[in-house]
Amino acid sequence: MTSTGATSTRAVRARGGFQRRLLLIFGMQLVAVAVVCLMGYYNVAPASAVLLLIVIVSMLTWLAMERAWRQVSTLAQWVGNWKEGQADLTALQPDRLRRADSDIATLARGFHNFASRIAGYNERERNFTRDASHELRSPLTVIKMSTDMLADESELSEFGKRSVQRIRRATREMEALVEALLILAREADNGQGEVDFVVNDVLREELANAREMLHGHPIELRLEEPATFALHGSPRVFAVLCWQLIRHASQYTGQGVVQVTVMPGIVNVSATAGAEQHPPGPGQQGFEYAIAQRISERFSWPLSLHVQGGNRYVAEIRFPQTQQVSR
């Protein structure tokens, strides 16, 4: 038998040690109480001595139980004091439990391995978001600057100008996609800057950007504002969420009007598909809607998608906590 197999066999045999210890303690208590009761029954000891012996046996049982439970309390204290972002796991080393029962040692090792995996995951998340933010945004910035300089060239042909505009729009779409993916890659909304912002103001700015990115497509963007409200959160996250829905609605309709409506505590994005368009079926909402849905779940902004009348697309975002705007 290999050493690994022998170790595994010993581990299996060692399981249940805590249960056996409890069984031994209560068994000894039962035997001791039975002996004392028999002593009282056969007048070997007076009633007062019998009661005193029962109290002593109970106290010894409680002390033995308290000693056996001490390791469980220590492990519970470790779990209670552990924080998800904690990088130093020295205090959680299973070796710190002296003469630990096999079951307690197994729990301690499992918890230490779990905490180590979480710490490694957090470290990889920080490295990825930091590196991806720099390595993806830097070339996009260079592309934007290059297209701006090319657009100023007076000798550029019409074909070249159209190509520059397509590159510029694709770059802006890539920026929005990178921003959305980085938001979802972060465990917490680090660095997004939560402030109080007016939803209507952010939507006007986002629709202006969206019109530029959809330039050349037969799509008209409209903003209806029967209501005005504010939110406490990240305006950039809100803008990315709305852009994903606008882009999804634009692909859905192919051509026509995409309307964004602001109602009390609700932002509604709607569009009507043309006769040649085929509405997506259940579970086929597309990549943009999948990103929007994950953002809405992350920030507790419920998102729902409805297809009305067979060809009318309606995406609705609800905001449970809104703020009034005084103007």
Buried (B, 14 or more C-beta within 10 A) or exposed (E): EEEEEEEEEEEEEEEEBBEEBBEEBEEBBEEBBEEBEEBBEEEEBEEEEBEEBBEEBEEBBEEBBEEBBEBBEBBEEBEEEBEEEBEEBEEBEBEEBEEBBBBBBBBBBEBBEEBEEBBEEBEEBBEEBEEBBEEBBEEBEEBBEBBEEBBEEEEBEEEEEEBBBEBBBEBBBBBBBBBBBBBEEBEEBEEBEEEEBBBBEBBEEBBEBBBEBBEEEEBEBEBEEEBBBBBEBBBBBBBBBBBBBBBBBBBBBBBBEBBBBBBEBBBBBBBBBEEEBEEBEEEEBBEBBEBBBBBBEBBEBEBEBEBEEEBBBBBBBBBEEBBEBEE
